[in-house]
Amino acid sequence: MGVYWSARTGLPTTMAKLHREETESGMSEAKRPQNAPLWREIDGLRYQSVGQLRVKYLEVFGQESRSNHKQFLVRRIAWRLQANAEGDLSERARQRAAALAEQADLRIRAPESFLKKFSGRGGPKDPRVPDAGTWLTREFQGQNVSVEVLERGFRYQEREYKSLSAIARQVTGVQWNGYEFFRLNGDERHHAR
């Protein structure tokens, strides 16, 4: 790839860089003459620091930017400068955008099916857990431990627990894997009553 002299900077550059410079600002040098000062200002934004861009954003928009992302600031400021110089959306375009927004099925909240799938509630249950109504029994240090499986959780000694591990910890006094404690790792050692 050859080396070319950039008309804007007067420095050597590659053809790919020239093309990128032209497309980043959205208009080639040939199309810029009528708004040359505007395009020079927009091109100059890329060479400013984030602090300088935040000051320019405040100047152009009348409020501080919540962003410190340089590319975002450059694009937003460039858009506003161009809109101020060449005019914002026409009234017809504004009305069309408003009509499209009214027709769109906008969601403020995700669908229930999506929430259930990713919340762990209502989704597929662990295959090691038997159906609701089943009793799990285990003898531990001479004590008979009986747990009823509920739709959402377990019942042990008239108290509801979210997990078998919590019951195993209650019974033994130490941390246990509930499936291991009740031997539910594929073995069918629970008893239905």
C-alpha positions in Angstrom: 0.0 0.0 0.0 1.4 3.4 -1.0 2.1 6.4 1.1 0.1 9.6 0.4 0.1 13.1 1.8 -2.9 14.0 3.8 -4.5 17.3 2.5 -5.8 18.0 6.0 -2.7 17.4 8.1 0.1 17.7 5.5 1.6 14.5 6.9 2.3 11.2 5.1 -0.5 8.6 5.5 -1.8 5.4 3.9 -4.8 5.2 1.5 -6.7 3.2 4.0 -6.2 5.9 6.6 -7.4 8.6 4.2 -10.5 6.6 3.4 -11.2 6.1 7.1 -10.7 9.8 7.8 -13.2 10.6 5.1 -15.8 8.1 6.2 -15.5 8.8 9.9 -16.7 12.4 9.3 -19.4 11.1 6.9 -18.4 13.2 3.9 -15.5 13.2 1.5 -13.4 16.4 1.0 -15.1 17.0 -2.4 -18.5 17.3 -0.8 -17.4 19.6 2.1 -16.7 23.0 0.5 -20.0 24.7 1.4 -19.5 23.8 5.1 -15.7 23.7 5.3 -15.4 25.4 8.7 -18.0 23.0 10.2 -16.2 20.0 8.9 -12.9 21.2 10.1 -14.4 21.7 13.6 -15.9 18.2 13.5 -12.6 16.6 12.3 -10.8 18.4 15.1 -13.0 16.8 17.7 -11.1 13.5 17.3 -7.9 15.1 18.4 -9.3 16.6 21.6 -9.0 15.0 25.1 -12.0 13.7 26.9 -11.9 16.7 29.2 -12.0 19.1 26.3 -14.8 17.1 24.7 -16.9 17.2 27.9 -16.5 21.1 27.9 -17.5 21.2 24.3 -20.5 18.9 25.1 -21.6 21.3 27.8 -21.3 24.2 25.4 -23.2 22.5 22.6 -25.9 20.7 24.6 -26.3 23.0 27.6 -25.8 20.1 30.0 -23.0 18.0 31.3 -22.3 14.6 29.7 -22.6 11.6 31.9 -20.2 9.8 29.6 -16.5 9.7 29.5 -16.3 7.6 26.4 -14.4 9.6 23.8 -16.0 8.1 20.7 -19.5 8.6 22.0 -18.7 12.3 22.9 -17.2 12.9 19.4 -20.2 11.4 17.6 -22.8 13.2 19.8 -21.1 16.6 19.5 -20.6 16.1 15.7 -24.2 15.3 15.3 -25.3 18.4 17.3 -22.9 20.7 15.4 -24.2 19.4 12.1 -27.9 19.6 13.2 -27.3 23.2 14.3 -25.6 24.2 11.1 -27.8 22.3 8.6 -31.0 22.1 10.4 -32.6 19.5 12.6 -35.2 17.0 11.4 -38.0 18.4 9.4 -41.4 18.6 11.0 -42.6 15.8 8.6 -39.8 13.6 9.8 -40.6 14.3 13.4 -44.2 13.4 12.9 -43.3 10.2 11.1 -40.9 9.2 14.0 -43.6 10.0 16.5 -46.1 7.8 14.5 -43.7 4.9 14.4 -43.0 5.2 18.1 -46.7 5.0 18.8 -47.2 2.0 16.6 -44.2 0.1 18.0 -44.8 -2.5 20.6 -42.4 -1.1 23.2 -41.8 -3.2 26.3 -41.0 -1.6 29.7 -40.5 -5.0 31.2 -39.4 -8.3 29.8 -42.0 -11.0 29.1 -42.9 -13.2 32.0 -41.7 -16.3 30.1 -38.3 -14.7 29.8 -38.2 -13.7 33.4 -39.2 -17.2 34.6 -36.6 -18.8 32.4 -33.7 -16.8 33.8 -34.8 -16.2 37.4 -34.7 -19.8 38.4 -38.4 -19.7 39.3 -40.8 -21.7 37.3 -38.0 -23.0 35.1 -37.0 -26.6 34.8 -36.3 -28.0 38.2 -33.3 -30.1 39.2 -33.9 -33.7 38.0 -32.5 -35.0 41.3 -35.4 -33.5 43.3 -38.4 -35.8 43.4 -42.0 -34.6 42.8 -43.9 -32.5 45.3 -45.5 -34.6 48.0 -42.6 -37.1 48.2 -41.0 -37.7 51.5 -37.2 -38.0 51.8 -36.0 -40.1 54.8 -32.5 -40.6 56.2 -31.1 -41.8 59.4 -28.4 -39.7 60.9 -26.7 -40.5 64.2 -29.7 -42.6 65.4 -32.2 -39.8 64.5 -34.7 -40.3 61.7 -34.8 -37.3 59.4 -37.9 -36.9 57.3 -38.4 -34.1 54.8 -41.4 -33.4 52.6 -40.8 -32.1 49.1 -42.9 -29.1 48.3 -43.6 -27.3 45.0 -41.0 -24.6 46.0 -38.8 -25.9 48.7 -38.9 -28.5 51.5 -40.5 -28.9 54.9 -38.6 -30.3 57.9 -40.1 -30.2 61.4 -42.9 -27.9 60.4 -40.5 -25.3 59.0 -40.0 -24.6 55.3 -36.6 -24.4 53.7 -35.5 -23.3 50.3 -32.8 -26.0 49.9 -31.9 -29.5 51.1 -28.5 -28.1 52.1 -30.1 -25.8 54.6 -31.9 -28.8 56.2 -28.7 -30.9 56.2 -26.9 -28.0 58.0 -29.7 -27.8 60.5 -29.5 -31.6 61.2 -25.8 -32.0 61.3 -24.6 -28.6 62.4 -22.0 -28.4 59.6 -22.2 -27.5 55.9 -23.4 -30.4 53.7 -24.4 -30.8 50.1 -28.1 -31.5 50.5 -28.2 -34.0 47.6 -25.3 -35.9 49.1 -26.9 -35.9 52.5 -30.1 -37.4 51.3 -28.3 -39.5 48.7 -30.1 -38.0 45.7 -27.2 -38.3 43.2 -29.1 -40.6 40.9 -29.8 -43.2 43.5 -33.5 -43.8 44.3 -33.2 -44.1 48.1 -36.0 -41.8 49.0 -39.3 -43.2 50.1 -42.7 -42.0 49.1 -45.4 -42.0 51.7 
